[in-house]
Amino acid sequence: MTYDAIIIGGGACGLMCAVQAGMRGRRTLVLERNDRPGAKILISGGGRCNYTNLYTSAANFISANPSFAQHALTQWTVADTIRFFEQNGISGKEKTLGQLFPISNKAKDVVDVFVKLIQEKHQQIRLNSKVISVVKMANGHFDVSYEYEGRIQRTSADSVVMACGGLPVAKLGASDFAMRTARQFGLDVVPTAPALVPLTITGKDASWFSALSGNSVYCRVYNERASFEENILFTHWGLSGPAILQLSSYWRPGESIVIDLLPNQAIDELIKRERQAGGARMVGQLLGDFYSRRLVESLGKFLPVATKIASLSKADARRIDDTIHRFTVTPAGDKGYDKAEVMRGGVATHELVPQTLEAKRVAGLYFGGEGVDVTGWLGGYNFQWAWASGYAIAQHI
Ligand SMILES: Cc1cc2nc3c(=O)[nH]c(=O)nc-3n(C[C@H](O)[C@H](O)[C@H](O)COP(=O)(O)OP(=O)(O)OC[C@H]3O[C@@H](n4cnc5c(N)ncnc54)[C@H](O)[C@@H]3O)c2cc1C
């Protein structure tokens, strides 16, 4: 059996690439190390799969070259994603902030679309097949070796698509194979790190945070690179929740982040109004208008929660303003690749042709999806990149 392309990885990018290549009459072989395709799609979005975001633009991606992703994202747009899934029986519903989920709430429906189309378009997928090497032969073909049932198998093709994802969640098949292969061919790789990942707090502040475990607060979380307004979640080991996950992609070890615990109101204005009304309420009662009893009690470590607003000193008022609007935290670290939704960094975009994602220096070698230095925000952007890059590659193999 000969193939036009071997696609390494049967995840979001590889599956879309195989289906789209099939629509062009090409023959591909997908090699996937897991015993089923789309393992990450299945658990994504809490098993519901947030498969795109209505407001996707290049601004929702982190990369050394922020405009790189745009080339694939304009070839395969959000409208294309929506139409593709609708034509295959999946209607979307927007949950929040443009995030689209299947109306059935079942990620499995998304994977089933690809399984069906791969069959219909006569593409091959071989499971339990872990690729161990990609070699370019003197005749220009690629020789691909993989382990299958304890034996080494070999196959070859004109093109190879590295769609084997990034490092997050090893038990779902994650590997560094895309980056390793890039380096083997002399291509630059932007250093990788966990992204969309919870942050840990250790040391003297740890018990303050763990006492609040389970509390969720709507906040603005920011540093000098980015700012996000969504919920944060206190946990036994630190901070999580969408706003923290978003900012984690812009955080570097050792740095602080700032939390505005009341993003849309000014606490000094609220105190002024209370004073005008006599100031009989206590600071804790005012804070209780916005936060759980547990959070108000915990804020008592920093603020005079049992003081009447009428008798607050100027210094106290300033401390309240600082604590509520500029609560500064220095995380000890992050929860690592096994708790990260994506990876930052990857194969350097300057090594790839933006329209085709082919390596400029290795004809026939393509990189798509998470292995490339294009990292989306939380909210369906990463799948949109995986579909779009898979589609763009499929137009050229
Ligand atoms: C818990 C969680 C929830 C998420 N939820 C969402 C969401 O709702 N919306 C969203 O947009 N994004 C979400 N993401 C991110 C999204 O899943 C990824 O960005 C996306 O799957 C990347 O697609 P990919 O094809 O590049 O990689 P993957 O989907 O990871 O596919 C790569 C495949 O390659 C295989 N592979 C690796 N090495 C080899 C090898 N050597 N040989 C053979 N096969 C190999 C792997 O087993 C894997 O199946 C989530 C991620 C996680 C971890």
The ligand as an SDF file (V2000), in Angstrom:
LIG
                    3D

 53 58  0  0  0  0  0  0  0  0999 V2000
   -8.2190   18.4110   29.7580 C   0  0  0  0  0  0  0  0  0  0  0  0
   -8.1630   19.1610   28.4540 C   0  0  0  0  0  0  0  0  0  0  0  0
   -9.2990   19.8100   27.9870 C   0  0  0  0  0  0  0  0  0  0  0  0
   -9.2560   20.5480   26.7970 C   0  0  0  0  0  0  0  0  0  0  0  0
  -10.3870   21.1610   26.3590 N   0  0  0  0  0  0  0  0  0  0  0  0
  -10.3410   21.9020   25.2250 C   0  0  0  0  0  0  0  0  0  0  0  0
  -11.5300   22.5140   24.7050 C   0  0  0  0  0  0  0  0  0  0  0  0
  -12.6300   22.3120   25.2170 O   0  0  0  0  0  0  0  0  0  0  0  0
  -11.3970   23.3140   23.5990 N   0  0  0  0  0  0  0  0  0  0  0  0
  -10.1800   23.4950   22.9650 C   0  0  0  0  0  0  0  0  0  0  0  0
  -10.1260   24.2270   21.9750 O   0  0  0  0  0  0  0  0  0  0  0  0
   -9.0810   22.8740   23.3960 N   0  0  0  0  0  0  0  0  0  0  0  0
   -9.1230   22.0830   24.5010 C   0  0  0  0  0  0  0  0  0  0  0  0
   -7.9880   21.4370   24.9260 N   0  0  0  0  0  0  0  0  0  0  0  0
   -6.7700   21.5430   24.0910 C   0  0  0  0  0  0  0  0  0  0  0  0
   -6.8870   20.6110   22.8670 C   0  0  0  0  0  0  0  0  0  0  0  0
   -7.2660   19.3220   23.3040 O   0  0  0  0  0  0  0  0  0  0  0  0
   -5.5680   20.5440   22.1080 C   0  0  0  0  0  0  0  0  0  0  0  0
   -5.1210   21.8440   21.8290 O   0  0  0  0  0  0  0  0  0  0  0  0
   -5.7400   19.7730   20.8030 C   0  0  0  0  0  0  0  0  0  0  0  0
   -6.1690   18.4600   21.0780 O   0  0  0  0  0  0  0  0  0  0  0  0
   -4.4580   19.7410   20.0140 C   0  0  0  0  0  0  0  0  0  0  0  0
   -4.6660   18.9800   18.8570 O   0  0  0  0  0  0  0  0  0  0  0  0
   -3.4570   18.1660   18.2020 P   0  0  0  0  0  0  0  0  0  0  0  0
   -4.0360   17.3510   17.1190 O   0  0  0  0  0  0  0  0  0  0  0  0
   -2.3330   19.0720   17.9250 O   0  0  0  0  0  0  0  0  0  0  0  0
   -2.9550   17.2100   19.3840 O   0  0  0  0  0  0  0  0  0  0  0  0
   -3.7190   16.0120   20.0850 P   0  0  0  0  0  0  0  0  0  0  0  0
   -5.1840   16.1680   19.9960 O   0  0  0  0  0  0  0  0  0  0  0  0
   -3.0890   15.8910   21.4350 O   0  0  0  0  0  0  0  0  0  0  0  0
   -3.3290   14.7490   19.1950 O   0  0  0  0  0  0  0  0  0  0  0  0
   -2.0090   14.2860   19.0800 C   0  0  0  0  0  0  0  0  0  0  0  0
   -2.0660   12.7830   18.9800 C   0  0  0  0  0  0  0  0  0  0  0  0
   -0.7600   12.2990   18.6370 O   0  0  0  0  0  0  0  0  0  0  0  0
   -0.5560   11.0910   19.3030 C   0  0  0  0  0  0  0  0  0  0  0  0
    0.8900   10.8420   19.3870 N   0  0  0  0  0  0  0  0  0  0  0  0
    1.8180   11.5110   20.0980 C   0  0  0  0  0  0  0  0  0  0  0  0
    3.0290   11.0210   19.8660 N   0  0  0  0  0  0  0  0  0  0  0  0
    2.8740   10.0100   18.9780 C   0  0  0  0  0  0  0  0  0  0  0  0
    3.7730    9.0970   18.3620 C   0  0  0  0  0  0  0  0  0  0  0  0
    5.0910    9.1270   18.5940 N   0  0  0  0  0  0  0  0  0  0  0  0
    3.2650    8.1840   17.4990 N   0  0  0  0  0  0  0  0  0  0  0  0
    1.9180    8.1190   17.2540 C   0  0  0  0  0  0  0  0  0  0  0  0
    1.0500    8.9390   17.8090 N   0  0  0  0  0  0  0  0  0  0  0  0
    1.5130    9.8910   18.6680 C   0  0  0  0  0  0  0  0  0  0  0  0
   -1.2200   11.2720   20.6420 C   0  0  0  0  0  0  0  0  0  0  0  0
   -1.5710   10.0490   21.2320 O   0  0  0  0  0  0  0  0  0  0  0  0
   -2.4460   12.1140   20.2780 C   0  0  0  0  0  0  0  0  0  0  0  0
   -3.6020   11.3190   20.0820 O   0  0  0  0  0  0  0  0  0  0  0  0
   -8.0260   20.6600   26.0740 C   0  0  0  0  0  0  0  0  0  0  0  0
   -6.9060   19.9670   26.5350 C   0  0  0  0  0  0  0  0  0  0  0  0
   -6.9610   19.2200   27.6970 C   0  0  0  0  0  0  0  0  0  0  0  0
   -5.7160   18.4880   28.1650 C   0  0  0  0  0  0  0  0  0  0  0  0
  1  2  1  0
  2  3  1  0
  2 52  2  0
  3  4  2  0
  4  5  1  0
  4 50  1  0
  5  6  2  0
  6  7  1  0
  6 13  1  0
  7  8  2  0
  7  9  1  0
  9 10  1  0
 10 11  2  0
 10 12  1  0
 12 13  2  0
 13 14  1  0
 14 15  1  0
 14 50  1  0
 15 16  1  0
 16 17  1  0
 16 18  1  0
 18 19  1  0
 18 20  1  0
 20 21  1  0
 20 22  1  0
 22 23  1  0
 23 24  1  0
 24 25  2  0
 24 26  1  0
 24 27  1  0
 27 28  1  0
 28 29  2  0
 28 30  1  0
 28 31  1  0
 31 32  1  0
 32 33  1  0
 33 34  1  0
 33 48  1  0
 34 35  1  0
 35 36  1  0
 35 46  1  0
 36 37  1  0
 36 45  1  0
 37 38  2  0
 38 39  1  0
 39 40  1  0
 39 45  2  0
 40 41  1  0
 40 42  2  0
 42 43  1  0
 43 44  2  0
 44 45  1  0
 46 47  1  0
 46 48  1  0
 48 49  1  0
 50 51  2  0
 51 52  1  0
 52 53  1  0
M  END
$$$$
